[in-house]
Every structure is written in C-alpha cells, then in structure tokens.
Amino acid sequence: MIRFICKNCGKVLDLEDKIYQKAYKDHELCLDCRPGRGGFREGAGRPAIGMTKKVSITLPKEIWGKIEKEKGKSSMSAFLRDILVDWEEKRQ
Ligand SMILES: [Zn+2]
C-alpha cells in the first residue's frame, strides 16, 4: 500500500501499488481534483483551482511553529491559499 495525499483537497488515499503506479505516481492531485477526464494533460482542460507557482519562504522558526499549529490537518498549500484568497478579496 502507498499513501497518497491530494495537494488540493487533502484527501488521503491508501492505494495498491499497481493503482498508485498507474494513476497517482507523479501526480499531486487525486482523480477528483484533476481537470478533465482521463487524467491530466498539459494544456488540456482547466485546472481545478488555478495556476501553480512554486515559492519558498523564509520565516522565523516561531512563525512556522504558529502556522503548523494553526493549519492543523490542512496542507500547507491549502492553508496559505485560504489566507491569500481572503487577502485578495478584502483589498478589492
Ligand atoms: Zn483532491
């Protein structure tokens, strides 16, 4: 069994190796969160939530500690996305 955690919805799946290799390897999203049918293809369909940009952020250890505590079981990306979407809505 291989554990797969969706980076979008946070769903945790315990998968048979065969299924993992076929449908989940090299993916960050579960089937429900992938755009279109028949799996994700670059440029095909619309992404479920938008564009992905990779960032690295340096923060004091105490702040990371607070973030870890506050986010609970959410993924880091889901937690930060909520904050940023909120920020963007408020500044309009
Ligand atoms: Zn998902």
PDB file of the backbone (N, CA, C, O) and the ligand in Angstrom, with CONECT records:
HET     ZN  A 101       1
ATOM      1  N   MET A   1       0.843  -1.206   0.000  1.00  0.00           N
ATOM      2  CA  MET A   1       0.000   0.000   0.000  1.00  0.00           C
ATOM      3  C   MET A   1       0.872   1.249   0.000  1.00  0.00           C
ATOM      4  O   MET A   1       1.911   1.306   0.658  1.00  0.00           O
ATOM      5  N   ILE A   2       0.428   2.232  -0.745  1.00  0.00           N
ATOM      6  CA  ILE A   2       1.151   3.500  -0.792  1.00  0.00           C
ATOM      7  C   ILE A   2       0.165   4.599  -0.430  1.00  0.00           C
ATOM      8  O   ILE A   2      -0.955   4.642  -0.940  1.00  0.00           O
ATOM      9  N   ARG A   3       0.595   5.480   0.451  1.00  0.00           N
ATOM     10  CA  ARG A   3      -0.277   6.581   0.870  1.00  0.00           C
ATOM     11  C   ARG A   3      -0.124   7.758  -0.093  1.00  0.00           C
ATOM     12  O   ARG A   3       0.985   8.192  -0.402  1.00  0.00           O
ATOM     13  N   PHE A   4      -1.260   8.257  -0.555  1.00  0.00           N
ATOM     14  CA  PHE A   4      -1.290   9.409  -1.450  1.00  0.00           C
ATOM     15  C   PHE A   4      -2.157  10.467  -0.783  1.00  0.00           C
ATOM     16  O   PHE A   4      -3.275  10.190  -0.349  1.00  0.00           O
ATOM     17  N   ILE A   5      -1.622  11.686  -0.707  1.00  0.00           N
ATOM     18  CA  ILE A   5      -2.411  12.783  -0.134  1.00  0.00           C
ATOM     19  C   ILE A   5      -2.590  13.854  -1.202  1.00  0.00           C
ATOM     20  O   ILE A   5      -1.614  14.380  -1.737  1.00  0.00           O
ATOM     21  N   CYS A   6      -3.830  14.168  -1.505  1.00  0.00           N
ATOM     22  CA  CYS A   6      -4.124  15.163  -2.532  1.00  0.00           C
ATOM     23  C   CYS A   6      -3.713  16.549  -2.049  1.00  0.00           C
ATOM     24  O   CYS A   6      -4.052  16.956  -0.937  1.00  0.00           O
ATOM     25  N   LYS A   7      -2.978  17.272  -2.895  1.00  0.00           N
ATOM     26  CA  LYS A   7      -2.499  18.604  -2.514  1.00  0.00           C
ATOM     27  C   LYS A   7      -3.609  19.635  -2.586  1.00  0.00           C
ATOM     28  O   LYS A   7      -3.462  20.741  -2.064  1.00  0.00           O
ATOM     29  N   ASN A   8      -4.715  19.291  -3.222  1.00  0.00           N
ATOM     30  CA  ASN A   8      -5.817  20.244  -3.328  1.00  0.00           C
ATOM     31  C   ASN A   8      -6.835  20.039  -2.210  1.00  0.00           C
ATOM     32  O   ASN A   8      -7.084  20.951  -1.421  1.00  0.00           O
ATOM     33  N   CYS A   9      -7.422  18.848  -2.139  1.00  0.00           N
ATOM     34  CA  CYS A   9      -8.500  18.637  -1.173  1.00  0.00           C
ATOM     35  C   CYS A   9      -8.008  17.970   0.107  1.00  0.00           C
ATOM     36  O   CYS A   9      -8.750  17.881   1.085  1.00  0.00           O
ATOM     37  N   GLY A  10      -6.773  17.507   0.106  1.00  0.00           N
ATOM     38  CA  GLY A  10      -6.223  16.909   1.314  1.00  0.00           C
ATOM     39  C   GLY A  10      -6.681  15.486   1.579  1.00  0.00           C
ATOM     40  O   GLY A  10      -6.397  14.912   2.631  1.00  0.00           O
ATOM     41  N   LYS A  11      -7.399  14.922   0.602  1.00  0.00           N
ATOM     42  CA  LYS A  11      -7.888  13.551   0.736  1.00  0.00           C
ATOM     43  C   LYS A  11      -6.717  12.578   0.865  1.00  0.00           C
ATOM     44  O   LYS A  11      -5.726  12.677   0.140  1.00  0.00           O
ATOM     45  N   VAL A  12      -6.848  11.649   1.788  1.00  0.00           N
ATOM     46  CA  VAL A  12      -5.795  10.660   1.994  1.00  0.00           C
ATOM     47  C   VAL A  12      -6.255   9.335   1.417  1.00  0.00           C
ATOM     48  O   VAL A  12      -7.318   8.828   1.777  1.00  0.00           O
ATOM     49  N   LEU A  13      -5.452   8.775   0.520  1.00  0.00           N
ATOM     50  CA  LEU A  13      -5.804   7.506  -0.112  1.00  0.00           C
ATOM     51  C   LEU A  13      -4.711   6.491   0.155  1.00  0.00           C
ATOM     52  O   LEU A  13      -3.525   6.784   0.000  1.00  0.00           O
ATOM     53  N   ASP A  14      -5.110   5.315   0.553  1.00  0.00           N
ATOM     54  CA  ASP A  14      -4.153   4.225   0.671  1.00  0.00           C
ATOM     55  C   ASP A  14      -4.348   3.324  -0.540  1.00  0.00           C
ATOM     56  O   ASP A  14      -5.389   2.685  -0.700  1.00  0.00           O
ATOM     57  N   LEU A  15      -3.344   3.286  -1.374  1.00  0.00           N
ATOM     58  CA  LEU A  15      -3.510   2.652  -2.681  1.00  0.00           C
ATOM     59  C   LEU A  15      -2.661   1.412  -2.855  1.00  0.00           C
ATOM     60  O   LEU A  15      -1.552   1.300  -2.332  1.00  0.00           O
ATOM     61  N   GLU A  16      -3.223   0.487  -3.609  1.00  0.00           N
ATOM     62  CA  GLU A  16      -2.450  -0.675  -4.065  1.00  0.00           C
ATOM     63  C   GLU A  16      -1.309  -0.155  -4.925  1.00  0.00           C
ATOM     64  O   GLU A  16      -1.474   0.805  -5.678  1.00  0.00           O
ATOM     65  N   ASP A  17      -0.178  -0.778  -4.811  1.00  0.00           N
ATOM     66  CA  ASP A  17       0.985  -0.333  -5.590  1.00  0.00           C
ATOM     67  C   ASP A  17       0.668  -0.182  -7.077  1.00  0.00           C
ATOM     68  O   ASP A  17       1.074   0.785  -7.722  1.00  0.00           O
ATOM     69  N   LYS A  18      -0.079  -1.177  -7.609  1.00  0.00           N
ATOM     70  CA  LYS A  18      -0.408  -1.181  -9.033  1.00  0.00           C
ATOM     71  C   LYS A  18      -1.217   0.061  -9.422  1.00  0.00           C
ATOM     72  O   LYS A  18      -0.947   0.710 -10.433  1.00  0.00           O
ATOM     73  N   ILE A  19      -2.201   0.368  -8.600  1.00  0.00           N
ATOM     74  CA  ILE A  19      -3.067   1.515  -8.868  1.00  0.00           C
ATOM     75  C   ILE A  19      -2.280   2.817  -8.724  1.00  0.00           C
ATOM     76  O   ILE A  19      -2.436   3.751  -9.510  1.00  0.00           O
ATOM     77  N   TYR A  20      -1.450   2.850  -7.718  1.00  0.00           N
ATOM     78  CA  TYR A  20      -0.624   4.024  -7.499  1.00  0.00           C
ATOM     79  C   TYR A  20       0.266   4.278  -8.721  1.00  0.00           C
ATOM     80  O   TYR A  20       0.326   5.394  -9.236  1.00  0.00           O
ATOM     81  N   GLN A  21       0.936   3.254  -9.162  1.00  0.00           N
ATOM     82  CA  GLN A  21       1.845   3.400 -10.309  1.00  0.00           C
ATOM     83  C   GLN A  21       1.105   3.876 -11.547  1.00  0.00           C
ATOM     84  O   GLN A  21       1.622   4.673 -12.330  1.00  0.00           O
ATOM     85  N   LYS A  22      -0.108   3.377 -11.711  1.00  0.00           N
ATOM     86  CA  LYS A  22      -0.873   3.664 -12.921  1.00  0.00           C
ATOM     87  C   LYS A  22      -1.500   5.055 -12.904  1.00  0.00           C
ATOM     88  O   LYS A  22      -1.479   5.756 -13.916  1.00  0.00           O
ATOM     89  N   ALA A  23      -2.054   5.459 -11.771  1.00  0.00           N
ATOM     90  CA  ALA A  23      -2.878   6.671 -11.773  1.00  0.00           C
ATOM     91  C   ALA A  23      -2.398   7.786 -10.848  1.00  0.00           C
ATOM     92  O   ALA A  23      -2.875   8.916 -10.958  1.00  0.00           O
ATOM     93  N   TYR A  24      -1.480   7.500  -9.954  1.00  0.00           N
ATOM     94  CA  TYR A  24      -1.139   8.532  -8.965  1.00  0.00           C
ATOM     95  C   TYR A  24       0.321   8.953  -8.947  1.00  0.00           C
ATOM     96  O   TYR A  24       0.655  10.042  -8.479  1.00  0.00           O
ATOM     97  N   LYS A  25       1.183   8.097  -9.452  1.00  0.00           N
ATOM     98  CA  LYS A  25       2.602   8.412  -9.441  1.00  0.00           C
ATOM     99  C   LYS A  25       2.821   9.708 -10.225  1.00  0.00           C
ATOM    100  O   LYS A  25       2.234   9.904 -11.289  1.00  0.00           O
ATOM    101  N   ASP A  26       3.657  10.575  -9.699  1.00  0.00           N
ATOM    102  CA  ASP A  26       3.967  11.862 -10.326  1.00  0.00           C
ATOM    103  C   ASP A  26       2.781  12.821 -10.370  1.00  0.00           C
ATOM    104  O   ASP A  26       2.843  13.844 -11.052  1.00  0.00           O
ATOM    105  N   HIS A  27       1.720  12.510  -9.664  1.00  0.00           N
ATOM    106  CA  HIS A  27       0.590  13.431  -9.575  1.00  0.00           C
ATOM    107  C   HIS A  27       0.535  14.037  -8.184  1.00  0.00           C
ATOM    108  O   HIS A  27       0.952  13.413  -7.208  1.00  0.00           O
ATOM    109  N   GLU A  28       0.022  15.249  -8.099  1.00  0.00           N
ATOM    110  CA  GLU A  28      -0.155  15.883  -6.798  1.00  0.00           C
ATOM    111  C   GLU A  28      -1.623  15.899  -6.402  1.00  0.00           C
ATOM    112  O   GLU A  28      -1.951  16.132  -5.238  1.00  0.00           O
ATOM    113  N   LEU A  29      -2.511  15.653  -7.364  1.00  0.00           N
ATOM    114  CA  LEU A  29      -3.940  15.749  -7.100  1.00  0.00           C
ATOM    115  C   LEU A  29      -4.634  14.406  -7.253  1.00  0.00           C
ATOM    116  O   LEU A  29      -4.238  13.580  -8.076  1.00  0.00           O
ATOM    117  N   CYS A  30      -5.678  14.192  -6.450  1.00  0.00           N
ATOM    118  CA  CYS A  30      -6.485  12.993  -6.598  1.00  0.00           C
ATOM    119  C   CYS A  30      -7.294  13.088  -7.897  1.00  0.00           C
ATOM    120  O   CYS A  30      -7.332  14.141  -8.535  1.00  0.00           O
ATOM    121  N   LEU A  31      -7.922  12.014  -8.272  1.00  0.00           N
ATOM    122  CA  LEU A  31      -8.653  11.989  -9.547  1.00  0.00           C
ATOM    123  C   LEU A  31      -9.752  13.052  -9.580  1.00  0.00           C
ATOM    124  O   LEU A  31      -9.987  13.673 -10.617  1.00  0.00           O
ATOM    125  N   ASP A  32     -10.421  13.260  -8.452  1.00  0.00           N
ATOM    126  CA  ASP A  32     -11.500  14.247  -8.386  1.00  0.00           C
ATOM    127  C   ASP A  32     -11.015  15.666  -8.634  1.00  0.00           C
ATOM    128  O   ASP A  32     -11.762  16.498  -9.151  1.00  0.00           O
ATOM    129  N   CYS A  33      -9.792  15.944  -8.276  1.00  0.00           N
ATOM    130  CA  CYS A  33      -9.271  17.307  -8.380  1.00  0.00           C
ATOM    131  C   CYS A  33      -8.537  17.562  -9.682  1.00  0.00           C
ATOM    132  O   CYS A  33      -8.155  18.694  -9.978  1.00  0.00           O
ATOM    133  N   ARG A  34      -8.341  16.509 -10.459  1.00  0.00           N
ATOM    134  CA  ARG A  34      -7.653  16.719 -11.735  1.00  0.00           C
ATOM    135  C   ARG A  34      -8.642  17.196 -12.780  1.00  0.00           C
ATOM    136  O   ARG A  34      -9.779  16.726 -12.832  1.00  0.00           O
ATOM    137  N   PRO A  35      -8.205  18.137 -13.617  1.00  0.00           N
ATOM    138  CA  PRO A  35      -9.123  18.651 -14.626  1.00  0.00           C
ATOM    139  C   PRO A  35      -9.380  17.627 -15.730  1.00  0.00           C
ATOM    140  O   PRO A  35      -8.506  16.826 -16.062  1.00  0.00           O
ATOM    141  N   GLY A  36     -10.566  17.662 -16.283  1.00  0.00           N
ATOM    142  CA  GLY A  36     -10.897  16.823 -17.426  1.00  0.00           C
ATOM    143  C   GLY A  36     -10.988  15.362 -17.073  1.00  0.00           C
ATOM    144  O   GLY A  36     -10.828  14.980 -15.913  1.00  0.00           O
ATOM    145  N   ARG A  37     -11.242  14.554 -18.059  1.00  0.00           N
ATOM    146  CA  ARG A  37     -11.315  13.111 -17.854  1.00  0.00           C
ATOM    147  C   ARG A  37     -10.081  12.448 -18.424  1.00  0.00           C
ATOM    148  O   ARG A  37      -9.397  13.003 -19.284  1.00  0.00           O
ATOM    149  N   GLY A  38      -9.812  11.273 -17.940  1.00  0.00           N
ATOM    150  CA  GLY A  38      -8.680  10.508 -18.460  1.00  0.00           C
ATOM    151  C   GLY A  38      -7.346  11.068 -18.019  1.00  0.00           C
ATOM    152  O   GLY A  38      -6.331  10.877 -18.689  1.00  0.00           O
ATOM    153  N   GLY A  39      -7.347  11.764 -16.885  1.00  0.00           N
ATOM    154  CA  GLY A  39      -6.090  12.228 -16.328  1.00  0.00           C
ATOM    155  C   GLY A  39      -5.648  13.564 -16.879  1.00  0.00           C
ATOM    156  O   GLY A  39      -6.201  14.073 -17.853  1.00  0.00           O
ATOM    157  N   PHE A  40      -4.652  14.112 -16.242  1.00  0.00           N
ATOM    158  CA  PHE A  40      -4.189  15.448 -16.558  1.00  0.00           C
ATOM    159  C   PHE A  40      -3.252  15.440 -17.759  1.00  0.00           C
ATOM    160  O   PHE A  40      -2.308  14.654 -17.828  1.00  0.00           O
ATOM    161  N   ARG A  41      -3.536  16.330 -18.699  1.00  0.00           N
ATOM    162  CA  ARG A  41      -2.595  16.558 -19.789  1.00  0.00           C
ATOM    163  C   ARG A  41      -2.267  18.043 -19.811  1.00  0.00           C
ATOM    164  O   ARG A  41      -3.149  18.885 -19.644  1.00  0.00           O
ATOM    165  N   GLU A  42      -1.028  18.350 -20.012  1.00  0.00           N
ATOM    166  CA  GLU A  42      -0.589  19.743 -20.039  1.00  0.00           C
ATOM    167  C   GLU A  42      -1.414  20.522 -21.059  1.00  0.00           C
ATOM    168  O   GLU A  42      -1.499  20.134 -22.224  1.00  0.00           O
ATOM    169  N   GLY A  43      -2.014  21.609 -20.620  1.00  0.00           N
ATOM    170  CA  GLY A  43      -2.781  22.459 -21.520  1.00  0.00           C
ATOM    171  C   GLY A  43      -4.167  21.953 -21.844  1.00  0.00           C
ATOM    172  O   GLY A  43      -4.921  22.623 -22.551  1.00  0.00           O
ATOM    173  N   ALA A  44      -4.518  20.777 -21.339  1.00  0.00           N
ATOM    174  CA  ALA A  44      -5.841  20.232 -21.626  1.00  0.00           C
ATOM    175  C   ALA A  44      -6.771  20.527 -20.459  1.00  0.00           C
ATOM    176  O   ALA A  44      -6.439  20.261 -19.304  1.00  0.00           O
ATOM    177  N   GLY A  45      -7.917  21.068 -20.764  1.00  0.00           N
ATOM    178  CA  GLY A  45      -8.893  21.355 -19.718  1.00  0.00           C
ATOM    179  C   GLY A  45      -8.456  22.515 -18.840  1.00  0.00           C
ATOM    180  O   GLY A  45      -7.396  23.109 -19.038  1.00  0.00           O
ATOM    181  N   ARG A  46      -9.301  22.821 -17.866  1.00  0.00           N
ATOM    182  CA  ARG A  46      -8.977  23.906 -16.957  1.00  0.00           C
ATOM    183  C   ARG A  46      -8.511  23.346 -15.643  1.00  0.00           C
ATOM    184  O   ARG A  46      -9.069  22.363 -15.156  1.00  0.00           O
ATOM    185  N   PRO A  47      -7.486  23.957 -15.050  1.00  0.00           N
ATOM    186  CA  PRO A  47      -7.071  23.453 -13.740  1.00  0.00           C
ATOM    187  C   PRO A  47      -8.180  23.645 -12.723  1.00  0.00           C
ATOM    188  O   PRO A  47      -8.978  24.575 -12.838  1.00  0.00           O
ATOM    189  N   ALA A  48      -8.233  22.767 -11.725  1.00  0.00           N
ATOM    190  CA  ALA A  48      -9.311  22.798 -10.742  1.00  0.00           C
ATOM    191  C   ALA A  48      -9.349  24.118  -9.982  1.00  0.00           C
ATOM    192  O   ALA A  48     -10.430  24.660  -9.751  1.00  0.00           O
ATOM    193  N   ILE A  49      -8.202  24.641  -9.593  1.00  0.00           N
ATOM    194  CA  ILE A  49      -8.216  25.844  -8.776  1.00  0.00           C
ATOM    195  C   ILE A  49      -7.396  26.973  -9.343  1.00  0.00           C
ATOM    196  O   ILE A  49      -7.501  28.094  -8.846  1.00  0.00           O
ATOM    197  N   GLY A  50      -6.592  26.746 -10.345  1.00  0.00           N
ATOM    198  CA  GLY A  50      -5.819  27.830 -10.924  1.00  0.00           C
ATOM    199  C   GLY A  50      -4.412  27.415 -11.262  1.00  0.00           C
ATOM    200  O   GLY A  50      -4.112  26.233 -11.428  1.00  0.00           O
ATOM    201  N   MET A  51      -3.555  28.406 -11.361  1.00  0.00           N
ATOM    202  CA  MET A  51      -2.155  28.159 -11.702  1.00  0.00           C
ATOM    203  C   MET A  51      -1.365  27.781 -10.458  1.00  0.00           C
ATOM    204  O   MET A  51      -1.675  28.230  -9.355  1.00  0.00           O
ATOM    205  N   THR A  52      -0.363  26.971 -10.641  1.00  0.00           N
ATOM    206  CA  THR A  52       0.531  26.631  -9.545  1.00  0.00           C
ATOM    207  C   THR A  52       1.854  27.343  -9.737  1.00  0.00           C
ATOM    208  O   THR A  52       2.482  27.218 -10.788  1.00  0.00           O
ATOM    209  N   LYS A  53       2.275  28.078  -8.745  1.00  0.00           N
ATOM    210  CA  LYS A  53       3.610  28.666  -8.760  1.00  0.00           C
ATOM    211  C   LYS A  53       4.342  28.193  -7.520  1.00  0.00           C
ATOM    212  O   LYS A  53       3.797  28.197  -6.416  1.00  0.00           O
ATOM    213  N   LYS A  54       5.576  27.791  -7.719  1.00  0.00           N
ATOM    214  CA  LYS A  54       6.362  27.305  -6.585  1.00  0.00           C
ATOM    215  C   LYS A  54       7.088  28.485  -5.942  1.00  0.00           C
ATOM    216  O   LYS A  54       7.750  29.274  -6.617  1.00  0.00           O
ATOM    217  N   VAL A  55       6.951  28.583  -4.641  1.00  0.00           N
ATOM    218  CA  VAL A  55       7.664  29.627  -3.908  1.00  0.00           C
ATOM    219  C   VAL A  55       8.336  29.015  -2.683  1.00  0.00           C
ATOM    220  O   VAL A  55       7.848  28.039  -2.114  1.00  0.00           O
ATOM    221  N   SER A  56       9.444  29.595  -2.293  1.00  0.00           N
ATOM    222  CA  SER A  56       9.980  29.218  -0.984  1.00  0.00           C
ATOM    223  C   SER A  56      10.013  30.465  -0.127  1.00  0.00           C
ATOM    224  O   SER A  56      10.384  31.542  -0.593  1.00  0.00           O
ATOM    225  N   ILE A  57       9.632  30.320   1.096  1.00  0.00           N
ATOM    226  CA  ILE A  57       9.512  31.459   2.001  1.00  0.00           C
ATOM    227  C   ILE A  57      10.368  31.214   3.231  1.00  0.00           C
ATOM    228  O   ILE A  57      10.315  30.150   3.848  1.00  0.00           O
ATOM    229  N   THR A  58      11.160  32.226   3.574  1.00  0.00           N
ATOM    230  CA  THR A  58      11.942  32.149   4.803  1.00  0.00           C
ATOM    231  C   THR A  58      11.238  32.960   5.881  1.00  0.00           C
ATOM    232  O   THR A  58      10.949  34.144   5.703  1.00  0.00           O
ATOM    233  N   LEU A  59      10.973  32.307   6.988  1.00  0.00           N
ATOM    234  CA  LEU A  59      10.305  32.960   8.110  1.00  0.00           C
ATOM    235  C   LEU A  59      10.975  32.522   9.405  1.00  0.00           C
ATOM    236  O   LEU A  59      11.597  31.461   9.464  1.00  0.00           O
ATOM    237  N   PRO A  60      10.845  33.350  10.449  1.00  0.00           N
ATOM    238  CA  PRO A  60      11.380  32.911  11.751  1.00  0.00           C
ATOM    239  C   PRO A  60      10.711  31.608  12.196  1.00  0.00           C
ATOM    240  O   PRO A  60       9.537  31.361  11.919  1.00  0.00           O
ATOM    241  N   LYS A  61      11.483  30.797  12.884  1.00  0.00           N
ATOM    242  CA  LYS A  61      11.004  29.498  13.364  1.00  0.00           C
ATOM    243  C   LYS A  61       9.677  29.590  14.127  1.00  0.00           C
ATOM    244  O   LYS A  61       8.794  28.746  13.969  1.00  0.00           O
ATOM    245  N   GLU A  62       9.557  30.641  14.962  1.00  0.00           N
ATOM    246  CA  GLU A  62       8.333  30.772  15.780  1.00  0.00           C
ATOM    247  C   GLU A  62       7.113  30.926  14.894  1.00  0.00           C
ATOM    248  O   GLU A  62       6.043  30.400  15.201  1.00  0.00           O
ATOM    249  N   ILE A  63       7.272  31.646  13.795  1.00  0.00           N
ATOM    250  CA  ILE A  63       6.130  31.839  12.890  1.00  0.00           C
ATOM    251  C   ILE A  63       5.761  30.524  12.216  1.00  0.00           C
ATOM    252  O   ILE A  63       4.581  30.200  12.086  1.00  0.00           O
ATOM    253  N   TRP A  64       6.774  29.762  11.786  1.00  0.00           N
ATOM    254  CA  TRP A  64       6.477  28.436  11.209  1.00  0.00           C
ATOM    255  C   TRP A  64       5.746  27.573  12.234  1.00  0.00           C
ATOM    256  O   TRP A  64       4.815  26.842  11.895  1.00  0.00           O
ATOM    257  N   GLY A  65       6.170  27.666  13.468  1.00  0.00           N
ATOM    258  CA  GLY A  65       5.536  26.905  14.535  1.00  0.00           C
ATOM    259  C   GLY A  65       4.071  27.268  14.681  1.00  0.00           C
ATOM    260  O   GLY A  65       3.214  26.396  14.827  1.00  0.00           O
ATOM    261  N   LYS A  66       3.789  28.570  14.640  1.00  0.00           N
ATOM    262  CA  LYS A  66       2.403  29.043  14.743  1.00  0.00           C
ATOM    263  C   LYS A  66       1.579  28.590  13.544  1.00  0.00           C
ATOM    264  O   LYS A  66       0.418  28.203  13.678  1.00  0.00           O
ATOM    265  N   ILE A  67       2.198  28.647  12.380  1.00  0.00           N
ATOM    266  CA  ILE A  67       1.494  28.216  11.161  1.00  0.00           C
ATOM    267  C   ILE A  67       1.138  26.734  11.265  1.00  0.00           C
ATOM    268  O   ILE A  67       0.000  26.344  11.004  1.00  0.00           O
ATOM    269  N   GLU A  68       2.107  25.921  11.643  1.00  0.00           N
ATOM    270  CA  GLU A  68       1.868  24.469  11.777  1.00  0.00           C
ATOM    271  C   GLU A  68       0.721  24.193  12.740  1.00  0.00           C
ATOM    272  O   GLU A  68      -0.116  23.325  12.493  1.00  0.00           O
ATOM    273  N   LYS A  69       0.693  24.941  13.841  1.00  0.00           N
ATOM    274  CA  LYS A  69      -0.330  24.773  14.853  1.00  0.00           C
ATOM    275  C   LYS A  69      -1.696  25.193  14.307  1.00  0.00           C
ATOM    276  O   LYS A  69      -2.692  24.491  14.478  1.00  0.00           O
ATOM    277  N   GLU A  70      -1.718  26.338  13.656  1.00  0.00           N
ATOM    278  CA  GLU A  70      -2.956  26.927  13.154  1.00  0.00           C
ATOM    279  C   GLU A  70      -3.553  26.111  12.002  1.00  0.00           C
ATOM    280  O   GLU A  70      -4.771  25.952  11.918  1.00  0.00           O
ATOM    281  N   LYS A  71      -2.708  25.605  11.130  1.00  0.00           N
ATOM    282  CA  LYS A  71      -3.234  24.914   9.946  1.00  0.00           C
ATOM    283  C   LYS A  71      -3.826  23.540  10.278  1.00  0.00           C
ATOM    284  O   LYS A  71      -4.629  23.001   9.516  1.00  0.00           O
ATOM    285  N   GLY A  72      -3.423  22.985  11.418  1.00  0.00           N
ATOM    286  CA  GLY A  72      -3.962  21.689  11.822  1.00  0.00           C
ATOM    287  C   GLY A  72      -3.699  20.625  10.782  1.00  0.00           C
ATOM    288  O   GLY A  72      -2.556  20.374  10.403  1.00  0.00           O
ATOM    289  N   LYS A  73      -4.791  19.992  10.318  1.00  0.00           N
ATOM    290  CA  LYS A  73      -4.638  18.893   9.368  1.00  0.00           C
ATOM    291  C   LYS A  73      -4.600  19.354   7.918  1.00  0.00           C
ATOM    292  O   LYS A  73      -4.317  18.557   7.024  1.00  0.00           O
ATOM    293  N   SER A  74      -4.884  20.641   7.673  1.00  0.00           N
ATOM    294  CA  SER A  74      -4.833  21.127   6.283  1.00  0.00           C
ATOM    295  C   SER A  74      -3.402  21.048   5.767  1.00  0.00           C
ATOM    296  O   SER A  74      -2.439  21.059   6.534  1.00  0.00           O
ATOM    297  N   SER A  75      -3.295  20.970   4.463  1.00  0.00           N
ATOM    298  CA  SER A  75      -1.963  21.029   3.882  1.00  0.00           C
ATOM    299  C   SER A  75      -1.492  22.472   3.966  1.00  0.00           C
ATOM    300  O   SER A  75      -2.297  23.394   4.098  1.00  0.00           O
ATOM    301  N   MET A  76      -0.192  22.657   3.889  1.00  0.00           N
ATOM    302  CA  MET A  76       0.377  23.996   3.912  1.00  0.00           C
ATOM    303  C   MET A  76      -0.189  24.818   2.762  1.00  0.00           C
ATOM    304  O   MET A  76      -0.534  25.986   2.946  1.00  0.00           O
ATOM    305  N   SER A  77      -0.289  24.220   1.576  1.00  0.00           N
ATOM    306  CA  SER A  77      -0.764  24.992   0.430  1.00  0.00           C
ATOM    307  C   SER A  77      -2.236  25.383   0.587  1.00  0.00           C
ATOM    308  O   SER A  77      -2.624  26.496   0.232  1.00  0.00           O
ATOM    309  N   ALA A  78      -3.055  24.469   1.121  1.00  0.00           N
ATOM    310  CA  ALA A  78      -4.475  24.794   1.328  1.00  0.00           C
ATOM    311  C   ALA A  78      -4.609  25.923   2.344  1.00  0.00           C
ATOM    312  O   ALA A  78      -5.414  26.836   2.163  1.00  0.00           O
ATOM    313  N   PHE A  79      -3.833  25.857   3.390  1.00  0.00           N
ATOM    314  CA  PHE A  79      -3.874  26.877   4.445  1.00  0.00           C
ATOM    315  C   PHE A  79      -3.462  28.249   3.894  1.00  0.00           C
ATOM    316  O   PHE A  79      -4.147  29.248   4.114  1.00  0.00           O
ATOM    317  N   LEU A  80      -2.355  28.279   3.190  1.00  0.00           N
ATOM    318  CA  LEU A  80      -1.871  29.557   2.649  1.00  0.00           C
ATOM    319  C   LEU A  80      -2.796  30.085   1.551  1.00  0.00           C
ATOM    320  O   LEU A  80      -2.983  31.294   1.414  1.00  0.00           O
ATOM    321  N   ARG A  81      -3.374  29.164   0.768  1.00  0.00           N
ATOM    322  CA  ARG A  81      -4.311  29.586  -0.275  1.00  0.00           C
ATOM    323  C   ARG A  81      -5.511  30.307   0.342  1.00  0.00           C
ATOM    324  O   ARG A  81      -5.931  31.355  -0.149  1.00  0.00           O
ATOM    325  N   ASP A  82      -6.055  29.745   1.413  1.00  0.00           N
ATOM    326  CA  ASP A  82      -7.184  30.387   2.097  1.00  0.00           C
ATOM    327  C   ASP A  82      -6.831  31.806   2.535  1.00  0.00           C
ATOM    328  O   ASP A  82      -7.608  32.741   2.337  1.00  0.00           O
ATOM    329  N   ILE A  83      -5.662  31.952   3.125  1.00  0.00           N
ATOM    330  CA  ILE A  83      -5.238  33.266   3.615  1.00  0.00           C
ATOM    331  C   ILE A  83      -5.086  34.240   2.446  1.00  0.00           C
ATOM    332  O   ILE A  83      -5.524  35.388   2.525  1.00  0.00           O
ATOM    333  N   LEU A  84      -4.474  33.783   1.382  1.00  0.00           N
ATOM    334  CA  LEU A  84      -4.211  34.670   0.242  1.00  0.00           C
ATOM    335  C   LEU A  84      -5.492  35.028  -0.514  1.00  0.00           C
ATOM    336  O   LEU A  84      -5.654  36.161  -0.967  1.00  0.00           O
ATOM    337  N   VAL A  85      -6.384  34.078  -0.645  1.00  0.00           N
ATOM    338  CA  VAL A  85      -7.666  34.361  -1.308  1.00  0.00           C
ATOM    339  C   VAL A  85      -8.434  35.389  -0.487  1.00  0.00           C
ATOM    340  O   VAL A  85      -9.031  36.319  -1.029  1.00  0.00           O
ATOM    341  N   ASP A  86      -8.408  35.208   0.809  1.00  0.00           N
ATOM    342  CA  ASP A  86      -9.055  36.128   1.739  1.00  0.00           C
ATOM    343  C   ASP A  86      -8.463  37.535   1.622  1.00  0.00           C
ATOM    344  O   ASP A  86      -9.189  38.527   1.562  1.00  0.00           O
ATOM    345  N   TRP A  87      -7.158  37.595   1.592  1.00  0.00           N
ATOM    346  CA  TRP A  87      -6.439  38.866   1.466  1.00  0.00           C
ATOM    347  C   TRP A  87      -6.819  39.568   0.159  1.00  0.00           C
ATOM    348  O   TRP A  87      -7.039  40.778   0.119  1.00  0.00           O
ATOM    349  N   GLU A  88      -6.887  38.777  -0.886  1.00  0.00           N
ATOM    350  CA  GLU A  88      -7.183  39.348  -2.207  1.00  0.00           C
ATOM    351  C   GLU A  88      -8.621  39.881  -2.244  1.00  0.00           C
ATOM    352  O   GLU A  88      -8.888  40.930  -2.829  1.00  0.00           O
ATOM    353  N   GLU A  89      -9.538  39.146  -1.614  1.00  0.00           N
ATOM    354  CA  GLU A  89     -10.941  39.586  -1.592  1.00  0.00           C
ATOM    355  C   GLU A  89     -11.106  40.883  -0.792  1.00  0.00           C
ATOM    356  O   GLU A  89     -11.898  41.753  -1.154  1.00  0.00           O
ATOM    357  N   LYS A  90     -10.354  40.992   0.287  1.00  0.00           N
ATOM    358  CA  LYS A  90     -10.503  42.160   1.169  1.00  0.00           C
ATOM    359  C   LYS A  90      -9.922  43.435   0.570  1.00  0.00           C
ATOM    360  O   LYS A  90     -10.376  44.535   0.882  1.00  0.00           O
ATOM    361  N   ARG A  91      -8.924  43.287  -0.283  1.00  0.00           N
ATOM    362  CA  ARG A  91      -8.285  44.510  -0.799  1.00  0.00           C
ATOM    363  C   ARG A  91      -9.065  45.126  -1.959  1.00  0.00           C
ATOM    364  O   ARG A  91      -8.720  46.211  -2.427  1.00  0.00           O
ATOM    365  N   GLN A  92     -10.104  44.449  -2.423  1.00  0.00           N
ATOM    366  CA  GLN A  92     -10.879  44.994  -3.545  1.00  0.00           C
ATOM    367  C   GLN A  92     -11.801  46.127  -3.099  1.00  0.00           C
ATOM    368  O   GLN A  92     -12.522  46.695  -3.920  1.00  0.00           O
TER     369      GLN A  92
HETATM  370 ZN    ZN A 101      -8.311  16.010  -4.333  1.00  0.00          ZN2+
END
